[in-house]
Amino acid sequence: MIALLAQVQRLPRAIWAAAALVLLVLALALWQREQVRSARLEGARAQAGVDAARLRSAADRAAADQRRIIDASVAVQSRISKESDDALAPRLAAIGRRHDDLRLRWAAARADPGRPGAGGTTAIPVAATGAVDAACAAAGWVSFDTAAAAAAAADAAIAKDDAWREWVMAQAAAWPQ
């Protein structure tokens, strides 16, 4: 081992300088490689932060846009529904008035069988007694009150169906896509 050391000491200074230079270049290359790796990692972290901030900003804008669209949709749908309800109310009131008017005329006709036109020629029986009602029931007919209530309910159901159909058409027109 000592002999090997003696031979190494006899090497010219130029070889020692070259070996030192190679070690120095190798150390610098390793240091520079570590610096580049570290800079890349730091750059990736910084870019991830910027990207996350942009993504949050875009998501916030999209959420705000979506909220505006939803609010506008709710307003339009609410207006259409109110218009539909407002249009249905007079129809139902008219049906109720016609039903009440028919019931009042029926009651008046039953109370005054001697009035003109009450001689059995009208389409509605005008007998003041319950005999005609009993005969109608025996023949399978329903009483006037039941028939009038059923007719009013059917008219109201038709009016509601019409209003529903108009509501659907208005919604379809408001949202063509």
LINSULCOR-V57478 format. One line per field, one symbol per residue. psi: psi as a letter, one per 20 degrees, with the letter a starting at -180 (. if undefined). A space follows every 50 residues. Layout:
BEGIN
psi = ???
END
This chain:
BEGIN
psi = hhhghhhhhiqqhhggggghgghgggggggghghgggghggggggghhgg ggggggghhggggggggggggggggghggggghgghhhghghgggggggg gggghggghhhmijrpjjkjirhpqjpirjgggghghhijrrrggggggg ggggggggggggggghgghgghhhmh.
END
